[in-house]
Amino acid sequence: MGNIVERLTNLDYIIVIAYLVILIIIGYRASFSKKKNNDETLFLANKSLNWSSIGFNMWGTNVGPSMLLAFASIGYSTGIVAVNFDWYAFIFLFLLAIVFAPKYLAAKVSTMPEFMGNRYGDSTQNILAWYALVKILISWLSLGLFAGGFLVRQILGIPMWQSVTVLVAFAGLFTFFGGLKAIAKVNVFQMILLIAVSLSLMLLGLNKVGGLSALYQKTPHHFWNLIQPASDPKYPWYAILLGYPVAAVAFFCTDQSMVQSVLGAKNLKQGQLGVSFIGWLKILSLPLFIGTGILCYVLFPGLKDPNEAYMTMVTNLFPPGMNGLVIVVLIAVLVGTIGSSLNSLSTVFTMDIYVKKINPQASNKQIIRIGRWAVVAGCIFAVIVVLAIDNIKGLNLFDVFQSVLGFIAPPLSVVFLLTVFWKRTTRKAVNFTLSIGSILSLSVGVTYLWILPSDKYTFWPHYLMLSFFIFAGLMIIAILISLLDRSPSIYTVNEEHQASIEKPARTVWISWIALAIVMVALYIFFNGH
């Protein structure tokens, strides 16, 4: 693969140092602004985010080092099919913007557990708070950090524990001092940088291959189909159609790390346009991430480990002086994902556990202090989990990320969908799904990944279908519990919150209709090859 460190020039070091200085200045200005008032907290950026900050921050949270690594890997192995995990998402982003966001903002909540607690009481809020903490720690912090550590290990050749410790310490500083506002400001700068560097790599690769038509001719034609036949062993169409929505609802509509940017919006319109903006940004996944892997398949066939596709392209295509930019981008995507995850972890623990259960009279100063200690604890725990994940064998990185999310997601998707769309849902059904249902779902996941791994035991269905079966089972059980409950405790409509729910503005509808038309056109174009 080649060692990027051996190719670094003085110019590369200058670029890395300049980037770090700019990053620190942006973070410092956001963290210690003179305009700060006494009521401002770390968590919701004082409700100051506009649509571009929301879109870039959500995208920065979503991209992470895993996107660079895993999407290039899956592009190298199977072509563009993994773009479904970004393009199919526009339906669930629409659900967040039009259905969920108006309810969240009208309820004036800081966290998802608080939203559910308003509807079903303290017991529900408490269960969901602990579940949300586990979800953030595993699916966001640990997996994002693992991918970052994996890349640093490739680049520098140092042990995993050393690379992840340095990375999480750097990312944690922004969250510790500046909270969501600092992270959002930094992410706008970083995502523009990511687009520029990734596009440069793609153009260099295309130039070496001989252009788009040459790339198409030199790859298997099925590489260019978004929808694969049912017989496809890796990504059959039915697995993506049925299994992906389970994770997508939990990920985009209920996940604190993703939704927190919307909760920090100036108003509903900015929040809805911001969610639309991330839908547009996700179109770039093909040229920026998947395309790199496909180009690597043509230029460097026969890689022993497809996970090395991205760094193989970097070390062989970028001229001296540009390698520093790659290191910069790796730091950028890590700071974006880990920073947002730590902020969400801190928010949930502080607002839903500390303020709600331990110290209801806490001052703003105390809340911020506890929030910062939660950041430190999250950093330590994430490093420990990363070292455990490093021992999983038999799955590529992309499948590890998607399967872990697929086992965490079903209980969340069930309770939030039922809560929003079926008023008859009872507290007993919600609490059962979040507690017993979560234990069941996570137990299946641990068995699938560690105890009876799917690479050795072939009786397992596709992990996406497994997620769908768990979701369907929990949905049926929750509905039955609600219907059979003789003394149901259901949500009583809060008239004040209901009256505050706004309808989408005309601009919002135009943005979403245009995005839907583009997405349908892309799905038609990338099929039948």
Stockholm file with secondary structure:
# STOCKHOLM 1.0

chainA/1-529         MGNIVERLTNLDYIIVIAYLVILIIIGYRASFSKKKNNDETLFLANKSLNWSSIGFNMWGTNVGPSMLLAFASIGYSTGIVAVNFDWYAFIFLFLLAIVFAPKYLAAKVSTMPEFMGNRYGDSTQNILAWYALVKILISWLSLGLFAGGFLVRQILGIPMWQSVTVLVAFAGLFTFFGGLKAIAKVNVFQMILLIAVSLSLMLLGLNKVGGLSALYQKTPHHFWNLIQPASDPKYPWYAILLGYPVAAVAFFCTDQSMVQSVLGAKNLKQGQLGVSFIGWLKILSLPLFIGTGILCYVLFPGLKDPNEAYMTMVTNLFPPGMNGLVIVVLIAVLVGTIGSSLNSLSTVFTMDIYVKKINPQASNKQIIRIGRWAVVAGCIFAVIVVLAIDNIKGLNLFDVFQSVLGFIAPPLSVVFLLTVFWKRTTRKAVNFTLSIGSILSLSVGVTYLWILPSDKYTFWPHYLMLSFFIFAGLMIIAILISLLDRSPSIYTVNEEHQASIEKPARTVWISWIALAIVMVALYIFFNGH
#=GR chainA/1-529 SS CCCTGGGCCHHHHHHHHHHHHHHHHHHHHHHSCTTCCTTCCSSSGGGCBCHHHHHHHHHHHHHHHHIIIIIHHHHHHHCGGGGHHHHTTHHHHHHIIIIIHHHHHHHTCSSHHHHHHHHHCHHHHHHHHHHHHHHIIIIIIIHHHHHHHHHHHHHHCCCHHHHHHHHHHHHHHHHHHHHHHHHHHHHHHHHHHHHHHHHHHHHHHHHHHTSHHHHHHTSCGGGGCSSCCTTCSSCCHHHHHHHHHHHHIIIIIICHHHHHHHHTBSSHHHHHHHHHHHHHHGGGHIIIIIHHHHHHHHHSCCCSCGGGHHHHHHHHHSCTTSHHHHHHHHHHHHHHHHHHHHHHHHHHIIIIIIIIIICTTCCHHHHHHHHHHHHHHHHHHHHHHHHHHTTCCSSCHHHHHHHHHHHHHHHHHHHHHHHHHCTTCBHHHHHHIIIIIHHHHHHHHHIIIIISCTTTCTTCCCHHHHHHHHHHHHHHHHHHHHHHCSSCCBCCCCHHHHHHCCCCCHHHHHHHHHHHHHHHHHHHHTSCC
#=GC SS_cons         CCCTGGGCCHHHHHHHHHHHHHHHHHHHHHHSCTTCCTTCCSSSGGGCBCHHHHHHHHHHHHHHHHIIIIIHHHHHHHCGGGGHHHHTTHHHHHHIIIIIHHHHHHHTCSSHHHHHHHHHCHHHHHHHHHHHHHHIIIIIIIHHHHHHHHHHHHHHCCCHHHHHHHHHHHHHHHHHHHHHHHHHHHHHHHHHHHHHHHHHHHHHHHHHHTSHHHHHHTSCGGGGCSSCCTTCSSCCHHHHHHHHHHHHIIIIIICHHHHHHHHTBSSHHHHHHHHHHHHHHGGGHIIIIIHHHHHHHHHSCCCSCGGGHHHHHHHHHSCTTSHHHHHHHHHHHHHHHHHHHHHHHHHHIIIIIIIIIICTTCCHHHHHHHHHHHHHHHHHHHHHHHHHHTTCCSSCHHHHHHHHHHHHHHHHHHHHHHHHHCTTCBHHHHHHIIIIIHHHHHHHHHIIIIISCTTTCTTCCCHHHHHHHHHHHHHHHHHHHHHHCSSCCBCCCCHHHHHHCCCCCHHHHHHHHHHHHHHHHHHHHTSCC
//
